[in-house]
Amino acid sequence: MSPFVQARQLNPEAGSHPVSGDPREVRAALRADERSRREFPYYEARYGARGARFGASDGAWIATLAEHGQEGVDRQVLWLGEVLSCRGMPRWLLEHHLELLHDELVEALPERREGYAKLLGAAGLLRSQRHARLGEDDFLALARGFEDEVGPEWSRRLRGMGGILVAAVVDEKLGIDRAVPVLREWAADPSRFPPTWIAAVGRTLHAARARVGVTPPGEAGPTRPGFPR
């Protein structure tokens, strides 16, 4: 069993909930966060250094889930996915991050491989729920449409943004009403982006909503308390 410490020992802004105190797991969480941030520049562009600190403490918390049964892991990941989506990080990002975190944890502590496999199980649950609302081919086509519309410079600068927009609509279809408004507030901000980008954001969200059959809801708040921030 991994030793526990309070999250604020890794991130002063985090709460007092227990996270892994095993330095090997903490380093694995840091490496996974660095990989996620490289893959999706959106993290740095929107959340900066503060986001990196939470990436470390959240990753160390996720590592502790490996000591629970798969049902418990799934329940916690679904909760975290909703909370993060309400803060501008659609569950698709968590799906990817769980896979990276699993790989880093197994490399650091191969003897715990069986427990860490539950993170892949939770990632698979997120994926299956996403696919039940929007097939992968349609998801990728909508994401590529956004990248093509904004052009190579912007698609390189914020790589993966098309997928993030489409994923927010899938989350909305799953009942997370804040997923799209919170993301759109940032992604369509004229102080950050040119008109062509903002128009592409609007068209992509509209097309994705039409594909999954979503009527834009009112901007209701989260349905459960937020993960400590």
Buried (B, 14 or more C-beta within 10 A) or exposed (E): EBEBBBBBBBBEEBBEBBBBBBEBBBBBBBBBBBBBBEBBBBBBBBBEEEBBBBBBBBBBBBBBBBBBEBEEBBBBBBEBBBBBBBBBBBBBBBBBBBBBBBBBBBEBBEEBEEBBBBBBBBBBBBBEBBEEBBEEEBBEBBBBBBBEBBEEEBBEEBBBBBBBBBBBBBBBBBEBBBBBBBBBEBBBEEEEBEEEBBBBBBBBBEBBBEBBEBEEEEEEEBEEEEBBE
